[in-house]
Amino acid sequence: MDYLLKTEPSEYSFDDLRHDAVTVWDGVSNPVAVRNLREMKSGDRLIIYETGTCKSAVGTATVVSVDASDPKNPSVKIKAGKVLAKPTTLAQIKASALFADSPLVRQGRLSVVQLTKSQYSSLTGG
C-alpha cells in the first residue's frame, strides 16, 4: 500500500527527515489516520507532504517497521527517500481527476492518507 504523510515543516520538515535518515512517525490522533498507521507494513511507499505555506508533496520515504501494540498510538518507523524532482501542490492535486475521491481532497485535515498506485505515481512523476 502507498500512503501520504502530512507534516508541518516548522515542526518537522522533509529536510529534517533526510538529515535524520530514519524517524518514528507517531503522535497522530485522528482515528482514521491512526487506523492508516496501524495498517502500514514494512516496505510500504510514502509521500511526504508539507503543510503550512508550502502545501506540496515534496519527497518520498519508506516504512521500516510498525509497532501497533498500542492500537491508539501506533509507532511507525520510516526511512527518508528522495526529494521529488517536481513538488506537487495542493492546487494541482485538487485539479487532478486521480484525486477526486481521495480523502486527501475530501478530508483536508487528515494527516495520514492512503494512496492508490496511480496517485503515488502521479506524485512521484513516474
C-alpha positions, 0 to 999 in steps of 0.5 A: 500500500502507498500512503501520504504523510502530512507534516508541518515543516516548522515542526518537522520538515522533509529536510529534517527527515533526510538529515535524520535518515530514519524517524518514528512517525507517531503522535497522530490522533485522528482515528482514521489516520491512526487506523492508516498507521496501524495498517502500514507494513514494512516496505510500504511507499510514502509521500511526504507532504508539507503543510503550512505555506508550502502545501506540496508533496515534496519527497518520498520515504519508506516504512521500516517497521510498525509497532501497533501494540498500542492500537491508539498510538501506533509507532511507525518507523520510516526511512527518508527517500528522495526529494521529488524532482517536481513538488506537487501542490495542493492546487494541482492535486485538487485539479487532478481527476486521480484525486477526486475521491481521495480523502486527501481532497475530501478530508483536508485535515487528515494527516495520514492518507492512503494512496492508490498506485496511480496517485503515488505515481502521479506524485512521484512523476513516474 
